[in-house]
C-alpha cells in the first residue's frame, strides 16, 4: 500500500512539474510569437461543425502599432480604467462586484475581470465559472503581467477577443463592419467595437441598438477622461 501511495505521489509531483514547466514555456513563447488559436476559437469551431453551420474563423492579426490608438483607449475606457495602474487585479472592482452580486441574487451577475485576466482566460483557458478555472486564470494573469508587460497584454487582447460570430480581433472587426483596417478606425468606430464586447454574438458595431449607442457615448466620454495612452 505504501508503494502504491508513493507511486501516486511521485506521479502527481511529476505531473505538476510538467504542467508548470509547459505553461511557463508557452507564456514565454507567446511574448514573442502570436497565439495561432485560442481555446474559445476551438470551442466555437466545434460548435459550428456540430450544429451543421458553415465553419468560420476570421482572425487577422495586427501589431499594436498598426491599430488606431483610439482602439486600446476605447477598450480600457470600457473594460478596465485602471489597466496601467494595477498588477493584473482590480481589487476595489472585485469587492464592488461581490457586494452587488450579493444584493442582486437571482439577477444577472456582474463581473470585475481586468483586461489582463480576460487575456489570460482567452489565450490559455476555457470559458467557465468554476473555481478551478478562476484559480488557473489567477495563475496565468500573474505570469503574463510579469513576463509580457502591459503593452503585449493589450496587443494580444485586441487580437484574440471575440468580435462577432467566427470573428476575432479588432482588425477583423474593422474590416467586416467598417470596410477598413484597424489603423483607420475613427474614435466613434473604436468605441462601437468596444461597446459590443460584452456580447459580440448578440450585438454588431455596424448595426448598433439604442443600448449600444448609449454605451458608445459613455465610452467616448470616459476616453476623454482618461486622455492619451503612453506605453
Buried (B, 14 or more C-beta within 10 A) or exposed (E): EEEEEEEEEEEEEEEEEEEEEEBEEBBEEBBEEEBEEBBBBEEBBEEBEEEEEEEEBBBBBBEBEEBBBBBBBBBBBBBBBEBBEBEBBBEEBBEEBEEEBEEEEEEEEEBBBBBBBBBBBBBBBBEEEEEEBBEBBBBBBBBBBEBBEBBBBBBBBBBBBBBBBBBBBBBBBBBBBBEBBBBEBEBBBBBBBBBBBEEBEEBBBBEBEEEBEEBBEBBBEBBEEBEEBEE
